[in-house]
Amino acid sequence: MKLFKPWLRWEFFLVVLLGVEMAVFGFINPRFLNVENLLYSSSDFAHIMLAALPLTLVIITGGIDISIAAVMGLASIVLGVTWQAGVDVYTALAVALAVGVLAGILNGLLVANTDINPLVITLGTLFLFSGLATAIAGSLGAAGYEGISGLPREFTRLAHGSVGPVPYTLIFVLVLVLLYSILLHKTRFGRSLYLIGANKDAARFSGVPVKQSIVTAYALSSFGGAMAGAMLTAYFTSARSDLGSDALLPTITAVVLGGASILGGSGTIVGSFLAVLILGYLKQGLLALGVTSDVSQVVTGLLLITVVALKYWAADLNQLRRNRRALRTRTNLEGGVLPENQAST
């Protein structure tokens, strides 16, 4: 069984699902499988990737962050206003990202130091950050609501440039997948997140810095939201307070589809990345076939329900199998019969 264990991982199933999706759309419309088009179109949902990867860290702890959509708009308008004030565009970008980190720290401190459900806390900060973004845009008059345009070409090129056929955005996301995977699976901080999600009290008694880890996870989540907001600003060549307003549900859907349990304790960065690809290309494939956006959302919801139900059904089946094996081993020991693996030795 150890030989087949890598093939039984959830990520392998997602790769198969992505392959089947590509094959179906390619069979219906062969032009869909054009490699250059597939690579280029990944920029359309790169902001979902940027937000979903660090959100995975939060959900692994058993938390949730629904304020990331508002952070996108806040970071975008802060970037635009700061640049409009005469600051270099990359300095303005740094300010916008710093605002995102501060927003995440606020979320993390509230979650770590209160017994209020993270859903309620981040719902409140969602309205807070959205209100701040709207207020900043309103202070600029009509121009603020219409967006701050005229951003430097070297900045907007970040969302439209490429190395050969590979967009800058995809290269950046792949680098983040590697960095977040190392952080989650190869560091003490990452192991702490899994333990907090599995049992927060046990993590605290084990000496894990629970509050610090939670605050860091939420700071990274909002940092990802701010990066997504900056990416959308470059993509649309305009800074707006409402950018990313429709990104919340796709982001959470991708993390859950990627294998993260909403109860905490499980999830991977690679799984979330693959899930974003599945959802992104599913939407684009359906639109290419003439399916309306409303219908594509229904299909996406049905896919999520079906796949997650299969996942939990498979998990229950595996647990039942382990329980039977343990019961059989105990029965053999009580009857004086050694298990096969011990008898052979």
Helices and strands as residue ranges (DSSP letters): G 5-8, H 10-28, G 30-33, H 35-41, G 42-45, H 46-60, H 68-84, H 89-113, H 118-139, H 142-146, E 148-149, H 153-160, E 162-163, E 166-167, H 168-185, H 188-198, H 200-205, H 210-236, E 238-239, H 248-257, H 269-288, H 293-334, H 340-343
